[in-house]
């Protein structure tokens, strides 16, 4: 999304905007596009959208509410499209906290949907019948070719109830409505789902969520909010690098290794492992120690807002002179391997006990004891040697100060925490002022068909230490104000959806969420500049409808899995394609409210280049989770993503699947390529990815590999695959470009020309492979007649994103500002008389046969890496 202008940005700094009276405009006499009659819902007099609609279902045309805090332009836009949408409701005979009703049925109509496959995560699904939908569907888009349009059905929130779609028999679409508390019941709903029709699938989502923003007035669109400072930066996250073993030495060493490689991160995320947590039954104020793998910490609770002992023991100045040279960078990986050996034996023992009732297993018990002792020995005395003559404090505050002092390029320091504090909340006997209480974790019946999840199982095992809702603001402000005071600039907040399962005594899931999110939002504004929060494990509609008044960035995919945790050796490949699908299709709806974040990856992974290409054009931040030590970083690849100063050539929108990918299954249909598009200031880009080889199994309720689909697939690329009218810059221009585009193929480094009438390019991609296609409009210089198109630095994946400015002077010269170092390339129909980089004439190469013009551009430190290029013809 394009940056907000200063005047608008200033008006949205405050969390609460006073509602304004909706302007009373002269009504446009347009009949609503939807009609519900005789059990049939139609749109624009189409064939039935839904048939056999039950008699208790109602349709109410959209009407702008009397007051809203939405921006005036948004209100006008929504009013102009009011005739395209309306609300579905229903009435039951008796009230309940969980109600299900049919919306009607559809068959033989292509659809795209998104459903929750875990409590925290969602993904795409396609089909042709209401019975093909998956449980916990967040929205469905129907293709309606007879009117050349698309219809969205979006379950929403009404009162204290939240809705989702589910499959029914014989093509029926079911809507399930729940409060999350047996004490909160209802029988009648007027607006529990929204329907909208549009002739453009991308405008459909924008118009529908704009209407809901005005109607619900509980969230804000992305276009209304400021983005966090990390959005166009390169960063490093500690999670996959060291899991729970993270400490000052690992963070310091990690940043240093990147700096030594030539790209110092602009931000770091100190992930799970820094907090003061302990287990029930343990000494309340004593940290749990020697935790390594994700899962071990999931029954622990927060007992203090301060950092844990590993970070508290840091002495100011300890690493300034030594650069943490005492630390063995391979140690985290060694500890992880040892912990993995131990957990594998534990799992083996549990399996034997479960399947055969065998409890006397001395050989396995001895192995567990041996591995545990070896693991503990690896931790012994780790932090005791941190001594310094410097008396400039200790703990996290001293560490963040030293980190910034040593690494001048580092700006942002984020830390991880769960929405409820730690995975299992807060220990009631420690932070007593928060009036927390351990409450059972009751999973919604809607998640019965979701994928088995270790995190859910562990939380169910221990329950949540839930801070009383009346203390939610105090809870977040206490935690965040402490973090801000010790040099932390933001937070990655995980495990958002826990609230839906602990709401029995607090008015239900919607009311509990409202209270918590209000407290979080206020703390965000006070302590983290109103922007510096990354939301994660949050992919449920109530998060987007209730939590995004201020939050402007969030994860749009499941975690990066470097291998299959369930043991499929092919998972190292097929899980990566799965990640692309999650992120691409989720961006269609999540991108209306938050900047999509495609998560970290590891630069030494077998599919690292595949991931890197997608991150380069995703429009979000780029960050890694590389292990420490020699051989753990692919700096050649990293330098295709990030500049020396830790910034990235970010696209100006967020990546979306192309129209011909919307109703396809690029995971296991053996024929489809995933194509995504995005925009740069001076062009567009298409990424093509072969994701075939895995997918969701509706019968097994899990993702699995489909070996027979792991194959080469073919497709086409065309300039019209880019939805040029979705470019945020397009709204500011009345000029529609219809000329030639220069197309640059990343993998082959070929250039070709294309316009709207050209034939499409045929491509074939091998399994787990990709290609990028950059499109730049060709500029024709008036008097000289020279045709020219700048590609930027082609050593970067998003090469056109390196072009910062372009100006045509008269009829024979062009000025271009480009950021970065490397090989600049442009198309020029004739050789320039002179080329300059700054005030120095450049030695250029021009190929008469292809028109390729190229030369080397240096990094200009004093200009922030930007070089002024000039061409005279």
C-alpha positions in Angstrom: 0.0 0.0 0.0 1.3 3.4 -0.9 2.5 5.6 2.0 0.0 7.9 3.5 0.4 11.6 2.9 1.4 13.7 5.9 -2.0 15.3 6.5 -3.8 12.0 6.6 -1.1 10.3 8.6 -1.4 13.0 11.2 -5.1 12.5 11.6 -4.8 8.8 12.3 -2.1 8.9 15.0 -4.8 8.9 17.7 -6.4 5.6 18.4 -9.9 6.9 18.9 -11.3 9.1 16.2 -14.6 10.8 17.0 -17.5 9.5 14.9 -18.7 11.8 12.3 -22.3 12.3 11.1 -22.6 10.5 7.7 -23.3 13.1 5.0 -26.8 13.0 3.7 -26.3 12.9 0.0 -29.0 12.9 -2.7 -29.9 9.2 -2.9 -29.0 7.5 -6.1 -32.0 5.5 -7.3 -30.3 2.2 -7.9 -32.0 -1.0 -7.2 -30.1 -3.4 -4.9 -28.3 -6.0 -7.0 -29.5 -8.8 -4.8 -33.0 -10.2 -4.6 -34.2 -12.9 -2.2 -37.5 -14.3 -3.4 -39.2 -17.7 -3.3 -36.2 -19.4 -1.8 -33.7 -18.1 -4.3 -31.0 -15.5 -3.8 -30.0 -13.8 -7.1 -27.5 -11.1 -8.0 -28.1 -8.8 -11.0 -30.8 -11.2 -12.2 -28.3 -14.0 -12.4 -28.9 -17.7 -12.2 -29.4 -18.5 -8.5 -26.5 -17.7 -6.2 -28.2 -19.7 -3.5 -31.2 -21.9 -4.0 -33.5 -23.7 -1.5 -32.9 -20.8 0.9 -34.8 -21.5 4.1 -37.8 -19.4 5.0 -36.2 -18.1 8.2 -33.4 -16.4 6.3 -33.6 -12.7 5.6 -31.8 -10.3 3.3 -31.4 -6.6 4.2 -29.9 -4.2 1.7 -26.8 -2.3 2.9 -27.5 1.1 4.5 -24.8 3.4 5.7 -25.1 3.8 9.5 -25.9 7.2 11.0 -22.4 7.7 12.4 -19.0 6.3 11.9 -15.4 7.2 12.3 -14.5 6.1 8.8 -12.7 8.7 6.6 -15.0 10.8 4.5 -13.7 9.4 1.2 -14.3 5.9 2.5 -17.9 6.8 3.4 -18.4 8.2 -0.1 -16.9 5.1 -1.7 -19.1 2.8 0.3 -22.3 4.9 -0.4 -21.5 4.7 -4.1 -21.4 0.9 -3.9 -24.2 0.4 -1.4 -26.5 -1.1 -4.0 -24.0 -3.9 -4.5 -24.4 -5.5 -1.1 -26.5 -6.5 1.8 -26.8 -8.6 4.9 -28.1 -12.1 5.6 -29.8 -12.9 8.9 -32.0 -15.7 10.4 -34.2 -16.4 13.4 -34.5 -19.6 15.4 -37.3 -20.7 17.7 -35.2 -20.7 20.9 -32.0 -18.9 22.0 -28.6 -20.6 22.2 -24.9 -19.8 22.5 -24.3 -21.9 19.3 -26.6 -21.8 16.4 -26.4 -23.3 12.9 -28.6 -22.4 9.9 -28.5 -23.1 6.2 -28.0 -20.1 3.9 -29.2 -22.2 0.9 -27.3 -24.3 -1.5 -25.2 -24.0 -4.6 -23.6 -26.5 -7.0 -21.7 -26.4 -10.2 -20.3 -23.0 -9.4 -16.6 -22.4 -9.0 -15.6 -20.9 -5.7 -12.5 -19.7 -3.9 -12.5 -19.7 -0.1 -10.3 -19.3 3.0 -10.8 -21.6 6.0 -9.1 -22.1 9.4 -7.0 -25.3 9.3 -5.8 -24.7 12.8 -7.0 -22.4 15.6 -4.4 -19.8 14.5 -3.9 -20.3 10.8 -6.0 -20.2 7.6 -5.5 -21.1 3.9 -7.2 -21.3 0.5 -9.6 -23.9 -0.7 -11.5 -24.2 -4.0 -14.5 -26.3 -5.1 -17.8 -26.1 -6.9 -20.5 -26.9 -4.3 -21.5 -25.7 -0.9 -20.6 -29.2 0.3 -17.0 -28.7 -0.9 -16.4 -26.0 1.7 -14.2 -26.7 4.7 -15.1 -26.1 8.3 -14.5 -22.7 9.7 -14.6 -20.9 6.3 -13.9 -17.2 6.7 -15.3 -16.1 3.4 -16.2 -17.6 0.0 -16.0 -15.9 -3.5 -18.3 -17.3 -6.1 -17.6 -17.0 -9.8 -20.8 -15.9 -11.7 -19.9 -15.9 -15.4 -23.4 -15.4 -16.6 -23.2 -11.8 -15.4 -19.4 -11.6 -15.7 -19.2 -11.0 -12.0 -18.1 -12.4 -8.6 -20.1 -12.7 -5.4 -18.6 -12.7 -1.9 -20.3 -14.2 1.2 -18.6 -13.1 4.4 -19.6 -14.3 7.8 -19.2 -11.4 10.3 -19.9 -10.4 13.9 -23.3 -9.2 15.2 -23.6 -8.2 18.8 -21.8 -10.8 20.9 -21.8 -13.5 18.3 -19.2 -14.4 15.7 -19.9 -16.4 12.5 -18.2 -18.9 10.2 -19.3 -20.9 7.2 -19.4 -24.7 7.1 -20.2 -27.4 4.5 -23.7 -29.0 4.5 -25.2 -31.9 2.7 -26.5 -31.6 -0.9 -24.6 -28.4 -1.6 -25.9 -26.5 1.4 -23.9 -23.7 2.9 -24.2 -23.6 6.7 -23.5 -20.6 8.9 -22.5 -21.3 12.5 -22.9 -18.5 15.0 -21.4 -18.7 18.5 -20.9 -16.5 21.5 -18.2 -18.7 23.3 -20.2 -18.6 26.5 -23.2 -20.6 27.6 -24.3 -17.5 29.5 -24.7 -15.5 26.3 -27.6 -16.7 24.1 -29.5 -15.3 21.2 -32.1 -16.5 18.6 -32.3 -13.8 16.0 -29.8 -12.1 13.8 -30.3 -9.4 11.2 -26.8 -9.0 9.8 -24.6 -12.0 10.6 -23.2 -12.4 7.0 -22.5 -9.9 4.3 -22.9 -10.5 0.5 -21.5 -8.3 -2.2 -21.3 -8.4 -6.0 -18.7 -6.9 -8.3 -17.3 -7.4 -11.8 -13.7 -7.3 -10.6 -12.6 -9.9 -7.9 -10.0 -7.5 -6.4 -12.5 -4.6 -6.2 -15.0 -7.1 -4.8 -12.8 -7.6 -1.7 -12.0 -3.9 -1.3 -15.6 -2.8 -1.7 -16.9 -5.5 0.7 -14.5 -4.9 3.5 -14.9 -1.1 3.1 -18.6 -1.6 3.6 -18.0 -3.7 6.6 -15.5 -1.2 8.0 -18.3 1.5 7.8 -21.0 -0.8 9.0 -19.2 -2.4 12.0 -17.0 0.6 13.0 -14.7 -1.8 15.0 -11.7 -1.9 12.7 -9.8 0.2 10.2 -8.6 -0.4 6.7 -4.9 -0.6 5.9 -5.2 2.6 3.9 -6.1 4.5 7.0 -3.1 3.4 9.1 0.6 4.1 9.3 2.9 1.2 8.6 5.6 0.1 11.1 9.2 1.3 10.5 10.4 -2.2 9.8 8.2 -2.7 6.7 10.9 -1.8 4.2 13.8 -3.2 6.2 15.9 -6.3 6.3 15.9 -8.2 9.6 16.8 -11.3 11.6 14.7 -13.3 13.9 16.1 -15.7 16.5 13.5 -18.4 16.4 14.7 -21.0 13.9 18.2 -19.9 14.7 18.3 -21.0 18.3 14.7 -21.6 19.5 14.4 -21.2 23.3 18.2 -21.1 23.8 18.3 -17.4 22.8 20.5 -15.2 25.0 22.6 -12.1 24.6 25.5 -13.9 23.0 23.4 -15.5 20.3 21.7 -12.2 19.4 25.0 -10.4 19.3 26.8 -13.1 17.3 23.9 -13.3 14.9 23.9 -9.6 14.1 27.7 -9.6 13.8 27.7 -12.5 11.3 25.4 -10.5 9.0 27.5 -7.4 9.4 30.6 -9.4 8.5 28.8 -10.7 5.5 28.1 -7.2 4.2 24.4 -6.8 5.1 23.7 -5.7 8.7 20.0 -6.1 9.8 18.0 -2.9 10.5 15.9 -4.9 13.0 16.1 -8.0 15.1 13.2 -10.0 16.7 14.2 -11.6 19.9 11.7 -14.5 19.8 10.4 -16.8 22.4 12.9 -17.6 25.1 13.7 -14.2 26.7 10.7 -14.0 29.1 10.5 -14.8 32.8 8.3 -17.9 32.8 7.8 -20.8 35.2 5.7 -23.9 35.5 2.9 -24.6 38.0 4.3 -26.3 41.0 7.7 -24.7 40.6 9.0 -21.8 42.7 6.8 -18.9 41.6 9.6 -16.3 41.1 12.2 -18.6 39.6 12.7 -18.9 35.9 12.3 -22.2 34.1 15.8 -23.0 32.8 17.4 -25.1 30.0 14.4 -25.0 27.7 15.3 -25.7 24.1 12.5 -26.8 21.7 9.2 -25.2 20.9 6.6 -27.1 22.9 8.6 -27.4 26.1 7.5 -23.9 27.1 3.8 -24.2 26.2 2.6 -25.1 29.7 4.6 -22.3 31.4 3.2 -19.0 32.6 4.6 -15.5 32.9 5.7 -14.6 36.4 7.5 -11.2 35.8 7.6 -8.5 33.1 11.3 -8.4 33.4 13.6 -10.4 31.2 14.7 -13.9 32.3 18.0 -14.7 34.0 19.9 -15.2 30.8 19.3 -11.5 29.9 19.3 -10.1 33.4 22.8 -11.4 33.9 24.2 -9.4 31.0 26.6 -6.7 32.3 26.9 -3.4 30.5 29.9 -3.3 28.2 30.5 -7.1 28.4 30.6 -7.6 24.6 31.8 -4.2 23.4 35.5 -5.0 23.4 35.3 -8.8 23.0 32.5 -8.8 20.4 31.2 -11.9 22.2 34.3 -13.7 20.8 34.0 -16.2 23.7 30.8 -17.6 22.3 30.8 -20.7 20.1 28.3 -19.9 17.3 27.7 -23.6 16.7 26.5 -24.2 20.2 22.8 -23.4 19.7 22.6 -25.9 16.9 24.4 -28.5 19.0 22.0 -28.0 21.9 19.0 -28.2 19.5 20.3 -31.5 18.1 20.8 -33.0 21.5 17.4 -31.8 22.7 15.9 -33.3 19.5 17.6 -36.7 20.3 16.1 -36.6 23.7 12.6 -35.7 22.6 12.6 -38.4 19.9 13.2 -41.1 22.6 10.5 -39.6 24.8 8.0 -39.7 21.9 9.1 -43.3 21.2 8.4 -44.2 24.8 5.0 -42.5 24.8 4.0 -44.4 21.7 4.9 -47.7 23.2 2.9 -46.8 26.4 -0.1 -45.7 24.3 -0.2 -48.6 21.9 0.9 -51.5 24.0 0.5 -50.3 27.6 4.2 -51.0 28.1 5.5 -49.0 31.1 8.7 -50.9 32.1 11.1 -49.6 29.4 14.5 -49.3 31.2 16.6 -49.0 28.0 14.6 -45.9 26.9 14.5 -44.5 30.4 18.3 -44.8 30.5 18.6 -43.0 27.1 16.4 -40.2 28.3 18.4 -39.8 31.4 21.7 -39.8 29.5 20.5 -37.2 26.9 19.1 -35.1 29.7 22.4 -35.1 31.6 24.4 -34.3 28.4 22.0 -31.5 27.6 22.2 -29.9 31.1 26.0 -30.1 30.9 25.9 -28.0 27.8 24.1 -25.3 29.7 26.2 -25.3 32.8 28.1 -22.1 33.6 27.0 -20.4 30.3 26.3 -17.0 31.7 28.3 -16.9 34.8 31.4 -15.6 33.0 29.8 -12.3 31.9 31.9 -9.9 33.9 32.8 -6.3 32.9 34.6 -3.4 34.5 32.0 -1.2 32.9 29.4 -0.1 35.4 26.8 1.0 32.9 24.0 -1.2 34.2 22.9 -4.7 33.4 20.1 -6.7 31.9 18.1 -6.0 28.8 18.5 -2.2 29.0 22.3 -2.5 29.0 22.2 -5.1 26.3 20.0 -3.1 23.9 22.2 -0.1 24.5 25.4 -2.0 23.8 23.8 -3.6 20.8 22.9 -0.3 19.2 26.3 1.2 20.2 28.2 -1.6 18.4 25.9 -2.0 15.4 25.1 1.5 14.2 22.9 0.2 11.4 20.5 -1.5 13.9 17.2 0.4 14.5 14.5 -1.8 15.7 14.6 -4.3 18.5 11.4 -6.3 18.8 10.6 -9.0 21.4 8.1 -11.9 21.3 5.2 -12.4 23.6 1.9 -14.2 23.6 -1.4 -12.3 23.7 -2.0 -13.5 27.2 1.6 -12.9 28.3 3.2 -16.4 27.8 1.7 -19.4 26.1 -0.3 -20.3 29.2 -0.9 -16.8 30.4 0.2 -15.4 33.7 0.9 -17.1 37.1 -1.8 -15.8 39.4 0.3 -16.0 42.5 3.0 -13.7 41.1 1.5 -10.7 39.2 -1.3 -10.5 41.8 -2.5 -7.0 40.8 -3.7 -8.3 37.5 -6.3 -10.5 39.2 -5.5 -13.4 36.9 -7.1 -16.8 37.2 -6.3 -20.2 35.6 -9.3 -21.0 33.4 -10.0 -24.1 31.3 -9.3 -23.9 27.6 -12.5 -25.0 25.9 -12.1 -25.4 22.1 -15.0 -24.4 19.9 -16.9 -27.2 18.2 -16.2 -25.4 14.9 -12.6 -26.5 15.2 -13.4 -30.2 15.5 -12.3 -30.7 11.9 -9.1 -28.7 12.2 -5.6 -30.1 12.1 -4.1 -31.6 15.2 -1.9 -29.0 16.9 0.7 -29.5 19.6 0.2 -25.9 20.9 -3.5 -26.4 21.4 -2.9 -29.7 23.1 -0.4 -28.2 25.5 -2.6 -25.2 26.3 -5.6 -27.4 26.9 -3.4 -29.5 29.3 -2.6 -26.5 31.6 -5.4 -23.9 30.9 -4.8 -20.2 30.6 -3.7 -17.9 33.4 -6.1 -15.2 32.2 -5.7 -11.6 33.4 -9.1 -10.3 34.4 -10.5 -8.3 31.4 -10.8 -5.2 33.6 -7.0 -5.3 34.0 -6.2 -5.8 30.3 -5.1 -2.3 29.7 -3.0 -2.3 32.8 -1.5 -5.6 31.8 -0.3 -4.5 28.4 0.8 -1.1 29.5 2.8 -2.5 32.4 4.5 -5.0 30.1 5.1 -2.6 27.1 6.1 0.4 29.1 8.8 -1.7 30.8 10.0 -3.0 27.4 10.1 0.5 26.0 12.1 1.7 29.0 14.8 -0.9 28.4 15.2 -0.1 24.7 12.7 -2.4 23.0 10.9 -0.7 20.1 8.2 -3.2 19.3 6.7 -6.7 19.8 5.8 -9.7 17.7 2.6 -10.9 19.4 1.6 -14.6 19.0 -1.2 -16.9 20.0 -4.0 -14.4 19.4 -6.8 -16.8 19.1 -6.6 -18.1 22.7 -9.3 -15.7 23.8 -12.0 -17.5 22.0 -11.6 -20.5 24.3 -11.5 -18.8 27.7 -14.5 -16.5 27.4 -17.2 -18.5 29.4 -17.2 -16.1 32.4 -16.5 -12.9 30.5 -19.4 -12.3 28.2 -18.3 -14.5 25.4 -15.4 -14.4 22.9 -16.4 -11.2 21.1 -16.8 -9.1 24.3 -13.6 -10.5 25.8 -11.7 -9.9 22.6 -13.0 -6.3 22.5 -11.8 -5.6 26.0 -8.4 -7.1 25.4 -7.8 -5.5 22.0 -8.8 -2.1 23.4 -6.2 -2.5 26.1 -3.6 -3.7 23.6 -4.3 -0.8 21.2 -4.0 1.9 23.8 -0.7 0.4 25.0 0.5 0.2 21.4 -0.2 3.9 20.9 1.5 4.9 24.2 4.6 2.6 24.1 5.3 1.5 20.5 4.5 4.6 18.4 1.1 3.2 17.5 2.6 1.0 14.8 5.4 -1.4 16.0 3.4 -4.6 16.5 3.5 -7.7 14.3 0.4 -9.9 14.8 0.9 -13.6 14.4 -1.3 -16.7 15.0 -4.2 -14.4 14.4 -5.9 -15.6 11.2 -9.5 -15.6 12.3 -12.2 -13.1 11.2 -12.8 -11.8 14.7 -9.2 -10.6 15.0 -9.5 -8.6 11.8 -12.9 -7.2 12.7 -11.9 -6.3 16.3 -8.1 -5.9 16.7 -7.1 -3.9 13.7 -7.9 -0.3 14.6 -4.2 0.2 15.1 -2.4 -3.0 14.2 -1.2 -2.5 10.6 1.0 -5.6 9.9 0.5 -9.3 10.5 1.5 -12.7 9.3 -0.5 -14.1 6.3 1.0 -17.6 6.4 1.7 -20.4 8.8 5.3 -20.7 10.1 8.2 -21.3 7.8 8.8 -25.1 8.3 12.3 -26.0 7.1 11.3 -29.7 7.3 8.1 -31.8 7.9 7.7 -32.2 11.7 5.7 -35.4 11.0 8.7 -37.0 9.2 7.9 -36.9 5.5 11.4 -36.4 3.9 9.8 -34.7 0.9 8.3 -32.1 3.3 11.5 -30.1 3.0 10.2 -29.2 -0.5 6.4 -29.4 -0.5 6.0 -27.4 2.7 7.6 -24.4 1.0 5.0 -24.4 -1.8 2.3 -24.6 0.8 3.7 -21.5 2.5 3.4 -19.6 -0.8 -0.3 -20.6 -1.1 -1.1 -19.5 2.5 0.4 -16.1 2.0 -0.8 -15.3 -1.5 -4.5 -16.1 -1.0 -4.8 -14.9 2.6 -3.5 -11.5 1.3 -6.8 -11.1 -0.7 -8.7 -10.4 2.6 -6.1 -9.8 5.2 -4.5 -7.1 3.0 -7.6 -5.0 3.3 -6.7 -4.4 7.0 -3.0 -5.2 7.5 0.2 -5.2 5.5 0.9 -8.9 4.7 4.0 -10.3 6.3 5.3 -13.5 4.6 7.4 -14.6 7.6 11.1 -15.4 7.9 13.0 -18.2 6.2 16.6 -19.5 6.2 19.0 -18.4 3.5 20.8 -21.8 3.5 17.7 -23.8 3.0 17.4 -26.0 -0.1 14.5 -23.8 -1.2 15.9 -20.5 0.0 16.0 -18.9 -3.5 12.3 -19.9 -3.9 11.4 -18.2 -0.7 13.6 -15.2 -1.4 12.0 -14.5 -4.7 8.5 -14.4 -3.1 9.7 -12.2 -0.2 11.3 -9.8 -2.7 8.0 -9.0 -4.3 5.6 -9.6 -1.3 5.5 -5.9 -0.4 6.4 -6.6 3.2 9.5 -6.7 5.3 12.3 -9.3 4.6 13.7 -11.1 7.5 15.7 -14.4 8.0 16.1 -16.9 10.8 19.5 -18.3 9.8 21.4 -20.5 12.2 24.7 -19.2 13.5 28.1 -20.3 12.4 30.0 -20.7 9.2 28.0 -22.0 6.3 24.7 -20.9 7.7 24.2 -17.8 5.6 24.0 -17.5 1.8 25.2 -13.9 1.4 25.1 -14.0 -2.4 21.3 -14.7 -2.1 20.8 -12.2 0.7 22.3 -9.4 -1.4 19.7 -10.0 -4.0 17.1 -9.0 -1.4 18.7 -6.3 0.7 20.9 -3.3 0.3 24.1 -2.7 2.3 22.3 -0.3 4.6 19.7 -3.0 5.6 16.8 -1.5 3.6 15.0 -3.5 0.8 13.6 -2.4 -2.6 10.0 -3.0 -1.5 7.1 -3.1 -3.9 4.5 -0.4 -3.3 1.5 -2.7 -2.8 1.2 -6.2 -1.5 1.4 -9.3 -3.7 -1.8 -11.0 -4.8 -2.6 -14.0 -6.9 -3.4 -13.3 -10.6 -7.0 -13.6 -11.8 -6.3 -16.9 -13.6 -4.9 -18.3 -10.3 -8.0 -17.5 -8.2 -10.1 -20.5 -8.8 -7.3 -23.0 -9.3 -5.5 -25.5 -7.0 -1.8 -24.8 -7.6 -1.0 -27.4 -4.9 -2.1 -30.7 -6.3 -4.1 -30.4 -9.5 -1.0 -31.3 -11.6 -1.4 -28.4 -13.9 -1.5 -25.0 -12.3 1.3 -22.5 -11.6 0.8 -20.0 -8.8 1.2 -16.5 -10.2 1.3 -13.4 -8.0 1.7 -9.8 -9.0 2.8 -6.5 -7.4 3.8 -3.0 -8.4 6.9 -0.9 -8.3 7.0 2.9 -8.8 8.0 2.5 -12.4 6.5 -0.9 -13.4 5.0 -4.2 -12.2 6.2 -7.7 -11.4 4.9 -11.2 -11.7 6.2 -14.1 -9.7 5.5 -17.6 -11.0 5.9 -20.5 -8.6 5.5 -24.3 -8.9 3.9 -25.3 -5.6 2.6 -28.7 -6.8 3.2 -31.7 -4.5 1.1 -31.3 -1.3 -2.2 -30.0 0.0 -5.1 -30.3 2.5 -6.7 -33.7 3.0 -10.4 -33.1 3.9 -10.6 -36.8 5.2 -7.5 -36.7 7.3 -7.8 -33.1 8.4 -4.2 -32.3 7.7 -1.7 -31.3 5.1 0.3 -34.0 3.4 2.5 -34.6 0.4 1.1 -35.8 -2.9 4.1 -37.3 -4.6 2.3 -37.9 -7.8 1.8 -34.1 -8.1 5.4 -33.1 -7.5 6.1 -32.5 -11.2 6.8 -29.9 -13.8 3.9 -27.7 -14.8 3.4 -25.2 -17.6 1.5 -21.9 -17.9 1.5 -18.5 -19.5 2.7 -15.0 -18.6 1.1 -11.9 -20.0 1.1 -8.1 -19.2 -2.6 -8.3 -18.5 -2.0 -10.7 -15.6 -1.0 -7.6 -13.7 -4.2 -5.8 -12.5 -2.8 -2.4 -13.2 -5.9 -0.6 -11.8 -5.0 -2.0 -8.4 -1.8 0.0 -8.3 -2.3 2.6 -5.5 -0.5 5.1 -7.7 -3.1 4.5 -10.5 -5.8 6.4 -8.5 -3.8 9.6 -8.8 -3.4 9.4 -12.6 -6.0 9.8 -15.3 -3.6 8.4 -17.9 -4.0 4.8 -18.8 -0.8 3.4 -20.4 -1.5 1.2 -23.4 1.9 1.0 -25.1 4.7 -1.5 -25.0 6.3 -2.9 -21.9 9.8 -4.2 -21.6 9.7 -7.6 -19.9 12.8 -8.9 -18.0 13.0 -12.6 -17.2 14.9 -13.1 -14.0 16.2 -16.6 -14.6 17.3 -16.3 -18.2 18.1 -12.6 -18.1 16.3 -12.2 -21.4 14.3 -9.2 -22.4 11.2 -9.2 -24.6 8.5 -6.7 -25.5 4.8 -7.1 -24.8 1.6 -5.1 -25.0 -2.1 -5.9 -24.4 -2.4 -7.4 -27.8 0.7 -9.6 -27.7 0.5 -13.4 -27.4 1.3 -14.7 -23.9 4.7 -16.2 -23.1 4.7 -19.9 -22.5 6.6 -21.1 -19.4 7.4 -24.4 -17.8 8.6 -24.7 -14.2 10.3 -27.7 -12.5 9.1 -28.7 -9.1 9.9 -26.2 -6.3 11.1 -23.7 -8.8 10.2 -20.1 -9.8 10.7 -17.3 -12.2 10.2 -13.5 -11.9 9.0 -11.3 -14.7 9.5 -7.5 -14.4 7.4 -5.2 -16.6 8.5 -1.6 -17.3 6.6 0.8 -19.6 8.6 1.9 -22.6 9.2 5.7 -22.8 9.7 7.4 -26.1 11.8 10.5 -26.2 10.1 13.2 -28.3 12.7 14.7 -30.7 15.2 11.9 -30.7 12.6 9.1 -31.0 14.6 6.9 -28.7 12.7 4.2 -26.9 13.9 3.7 -23.3 12.9 1.5 -20.3 15.0 1.2 -17.1 15.1 -2.2 -15.4 17.3 -1.0 -12.5 19.9 -3.2 -10.8 19.4 -6.7 -12.2 21.5 -8.3 -9.4 18.4 -7.7 -7.2 15.3 -9.9 -7.4 13.0 -6.9 -7.4 15.2 -5.0 -9.9 12.7 -2.4 -10.9 12.2 -1.5 -7.2 15.7 -0.1 -7.2 14.6 2.7 -9.6 13.6 5.6 -7.3 13.0 8.4 -9.7 12.9 9.0 -13.5 12.7 12.3 -15.4 12.7 12.9 -19.1 14.4 16.2 -20.0 13.5 17.6 -23.4 13.6 15.2 -26.2 17.1 13.8 -25.8 18.0 13.1 -22.2 16.8 11.0 -19.2 17.7 11.3 -15.5 17.3 8.3 -13.2 17.9 7.8 -9.5 18.7 4.2 -8.6 19.5 2.8 -5.2 22.1 0.1 -4.6 25.2 -1.3 -6.1 25.6 -3.6 -9.0 24.7 -4.1 -12.6 22.3 -1.5 -14.0 20.3 -2.5 -17.1 17.9 -0.7 -19.4 16.6 -1.1 -22.8 17.6 1.6 -25.2 16.7 1.5 -28.9 19.9 3.3 -29.7 23.2 3.8 -27.9 23.4 7.0 -25.8 26.1 9.5 -26.7 27.0 9.8 -23.0 26.2 8.0 -19.7 27.0 9.5 -16.3 26.9 8.0 -12.8 26.9 11.1 -10.7 29.5 13.5 -12.2 31.6 10.6 -13.7 31.2 9.4 -17.2 30.3 5.7 -17.2 31.8 3.0 -19.4 28.6 1.3 -20.7 27.9 -1.7 -22.9 25.1 -1.5 -25.5 24.0 -4.5 -27.6 22.6 -3.4 -30.9 20.8 -6.7 -31.4 18.8 -6.6 -28.1 19.1 -2.9 -27.1 20.4 -3.9 -23.7 22.3 -1.0 -22.1 24.3 -1.9 -19.0 27.1 -0.6 -16.7 28.2 -0.9 -13.1 26.7 1.4 -10.4 28.6 1.9 -7.1 27.1 2.3 -3.6 27.2 6.0 -2.7 27.3 6.1 1.1 26.9 9.8 1.5 23.7 9.7 -0.6 22.1 6.8 1.2 23.1 4.4 -1.6 21.4 6.5 -4.3 23.1 7.3 -7.6 22.0 9.8 -10.2 22.3 8.4 -13.7 22.0 10.6 -16.7 21.7 9.6 -20.4 22.1 11.9 -23.4 21.1 10.8 -26.9 
